[in-house]
Amino acid sequence: MELEETSLDGVVILTPRAFADDRGVFWESWNARQFEKLGLSTNFVQDNQSISALPGTVRGLHYQAPPHAQAKLVRVLAGEIFDVAVDFRKGSPTFGQWTGVVLSAENRRQVLIPAGFLHGFITRVPETAVAYKCSDFYDREAEGAVRFDDPDIGIDWGIDPKMAVLSEKDAAAALLRETKTPFAWEVLV
């Protein structure tokens, strides 16, 4: 497993080693021992999957508040997405900053997003299937969202925001400056 750091501390890109032969390709997408060797100790308890019919479908920017905060390990099973993490930790020197990565079934890349970050993605092709592991169980009372097209965050989704396919919940999400974050940045000494 190859680990690549991003501009946001804790958000990492992981690319598993693949083995190809006449039948196709095989790889381990998650292995607890391998993750521990990389210094990643997230305990996952739930797997989620979505299929988006249309390109330009945006899911996000989502979070789940403590005590049910979730770290996520995101990968694409079919198609391609542009996946985004936004630092949502009050007091962090990178609060409100974002990083993004193209994830596809072809490139096998995954992104690990710790708790304390907003998460979202946009599909780039039809019938895109996304799977992600979560470190805590879904809790409706703990869920929250921030506008995907918030001008203070300034994410370049690669499309006109008016063309995005959104859920009602995501279309009604508040701006970052209108949202009180439940996460605090901690300096570890």
C-alpha positions as CSV (number, residue, x, y, z in Angstrom):
1,M,0.0,0.0,0.0
2,E,1.4,3.4,-1.0
3,L,0.6,6.4,1.2
4,E,0.6,9.9,-0.2
5,E,0.1,13.0,2.1
6,T,-2.2,15.8,1.1
7,S,-2.2,19.5,2.0
8,L,-4.5,18.8,5.0
9,D,-2.9,17.0,7.9
10,G,-4.5,13.6,8.4
11,V,-6.1,13.3,5.0
12,V,-4.1,10.8,3.0
13,I,-4.4,9.1,-0.4
14,L,-3.8,5.3,-0.5
15,T,-3.0,3.2,-3.5
16,P,-3.0,-0.5,-3.0
17,R,-0.5,-2.8,-4.8
18,A,-2.3,-4.7,-7.6
19,F,-1.5,-8.1,-9.0
20,A,-2.5,-8.7,-12.6
21,D,-2.6,-11.9,-14.7
22,D,-4.6,-13.3,-17.6
23,R,-7.8,-13.3,-15.5
24,G,-7.6,-9.6,-14.6
25,V,-6.4,-7.7,-11.5
26,F,-6.5,-8.4,-7.7
27,W,-5.7,-6.1,-4.8
28,E,-6.5,-5.7,-1.1
29,S,-8.5,-2.5,-0.6
30,W,-8.2,-2.6,3.2
31,N,-6.1,-4.7,5.5
32,A,-5.9,-3.8,9.2
33,R,-2.3,-4.9,9.6
34,Q,-1.1,-3.0,6.6
35,F,-2.9,0.2,7.8
36,E,-1.3,-0.2,11.2
37,K,2.1,-0.5,9.6
38,L,1.4,2.9,7.8
39,G,0.5,4.4,11.2
40,L,-3.3,4.4,10.5
41,S,-5.3,3.0,13.3
42,T,-8.9,3.7,12.3
43,N,-11.4,1.1,13.4
44,F,-14.1,0.8,10.8
45,V,-17.6,-0.4,11.8
46,Q,-19.8,0.3,8.8
47,D,-19.6,0.1,5.0
48,N,-21.7,2.3,2.8
49,Q,-22.2,2.3,-1.0
50,S,-23.9,4.7,-3.4
51,I,-24.6,4.6,-7.1
52,S,-25.1,7.8,-8.9
53,A,-26.8,7.6,-12.3
54,L,-25.8,10.9,-13.7
55,P,-22.4,12.7,-14.1
56,G,-22.4,16.0,-12.1
57,T,-24.1,14.4,-9.1
58,V,-22.7,16.0,-5.9
59,R,-23.0,14.3,-2.5
60,G,-21.8,16.6,0.2
61,L,-20.3,18.4,2.0
62,H,-21.3,16.1,4.9
63,Y,-20.2,15.5,8.4
64,Q,-21.4,13.6,11.5
65,A,-20.9,15.3,14.8
66,P,-19.5,13.8,18.0
67,P,-20.1,11.5,19.7
68,H,-20.8,9.8,16.4
69,A,-18.1,11.5,14.3
70,Q,-16.9,9.4,11.4
71,A,-13.6,8.9,9.7
72,K,-14.1,7.6,6.1
73,L,-12.1,5.5,3.7
74,V,-13.5,6.2,0.3
75,R,-13.0,4.3,-3.0
76,V,-14.7,3.9,-6.3
77,L,-16.1,0.6,-7.5
78,A,-17.2,1.8,-11.0
79,G,-16.8,5.1,-12.7
80,E,-14.9,8.2,-11.5
81,I,-15.3,10.9,-8.9
82,F,-13.6,14.0,-7.7
83,D,-13.5,13.5,-3.9
84,V,-13.1,16.5,-1.5
85,A,-12.2,16.9,2.2
86,V,-12.5,20.3,3.9
87,D,-10.9,21.0,7.3
88,F,-13.8,21.7,9.7
89,R,-11.9,21.8,13.0
90,K,-12.3,25.1,14.8
91,G,-8.9,26.6,15.5
92,S,-7.1,24.6,12.9
93,P,-4.6,26.6,10.8
94,T,-6.2,25.1,7.7
95,F,-9.8,25.5,8.8
96,G,-12.0,26.0,5.7
97,Q,-9.3,24.8,3.3
98,W,-9.9,21.9,1.0
99,T,-8.1,19.2,-0.9
100,G,-9.3,17.0,-3.7
101,V,-8.3,13.8,-5.5
102,V,-9.7,11.9,-8.5
103,L,-10.7,8.4,-7.5
104,S,-11.7,5.9,-10.1
105,A,-12.2,2.2,-10.5
106,E,-9.2,2.3,-12.9
107,N,-6.7,4.1,-10.6
108,R,-7.7,2.2,-7.5
109,R,-6.8,5.2,-5.3
110,Q,-8.6,5.7,-2.0
111,V,-8.7,8.6,0.4
112,L,-8.8,8.4,4.2
113,I,-10.7,11.4,5.7
114,P,-10.4,11.7,9.5
115,A,-13.3,12.8,11.7
116,G,-13.4,16.6,11.8
117,F,-13.5,17.1,8.1
118,L,-16.4,17.8,5.7
119,H,-16.6,15.3,2.9
120,G,-18.1,15.4,-0.5
121,F,-17.7,14.2,-4.1
122,I,-18.9,14.8,-7.6
123,T,-19.4,12.1,-10.2
124,R,-17.7,12.5,-13.5
125,V,-19.3,9.6,-15.5
126,P,-22.7,7.9,-15.5
127,E,-23.4,5.0,-13.1
128,T,-20.6,5.7,-10.7
129,A,-20.5,3.4,-7.7
130,V,-18.7,4.6,-4.5
131,A,-18.0,2.6,-1.4
132,Y,-16.7,3.9,1.9
133,K,-15.9,2.5,5.3
134,C,-16.9,4.5,8.4
135,S,-15.5,4.6,11.9
136,D,-18.8,5.1,13.6
137,F,-22.4,4.1,12.9
138,Y,-24.8,6.5,11.1
139,D,-26.8,8.6,13.4
140,R,-29.5,10.9,11.9
141,E,-29.3,13.3,14.9
142,A,-25.6,13.8,14.4
143,E,-25.6,14.4,10.6
144,G,-24.9,17.8,9.1
145,A,-24.0,19.5,5.8
146,V,-22.4,22.6,4.4
147,R,-23.0,24.0,0.9
148,F,-20.9,22.3,-1.7
149,D,-20.6,25.6,-3.6
150,D,-19.8,27.8,-0.6
151,P,-17.8,30.8,-2.0
152,D,-15.7,31.0,1.2
153,I,-14.4,27.5,0.6
154,G,-14.1,27.9,-3.1
155,I,-14.0,24.3,-4.3
156,D,-13.5,23.9,-8.1
157,W,-15.9,21.0,-8.8
158,G,-15.2,21.3,-12.6
159,I,-18.8,22.2,-13.5
160,D,-21.1,25.1,-13.2
161,P,-22.7,24.7,-9.7
162,K,-26.1,25.4,-11.2
163,M,-25.7,22.2,-13.2
164,A,-25.0,20.0,-10.1
165,V,-27.5,17.2,-9.4
166,L,-28.2,17.5,-5.6
167,S,-30.4,16.0,-3.0
168,E,-33.0,18.3,-1.3
169,K,-30.9,18.2,1.9
170,D,-27.7,19.2,0.1
171,A,-29.4,22.0,-1.8
172,A,-30.7,23.4,1.5
173,A,-27.3,23.1,3.4
174,A,-26.0,26.2,5.1
175,L,-22.8,28.1,4.3
176,L,-19.7,27.4,6.4
177,R,-19.9,30.8,8.1
178,E,-23.5,30.0,9.2
179,T,-22.5,26.6,10.6
180,K,-21.1,26.1,14.1
181,T,-18.5,23.3,13.9
182,P,-18.7,20.6,16.6
183,F,-15.0,19.8,16.0
184,A,-12.0,21.4,17.7
185,W,-8.4,21.3,16.5
186,E,-6.0,19.8,19.0
187,V,-2.3,20.3,19.0
188,L,-0.7,16.9,19.9
189,V,2.5,17.3,21.8
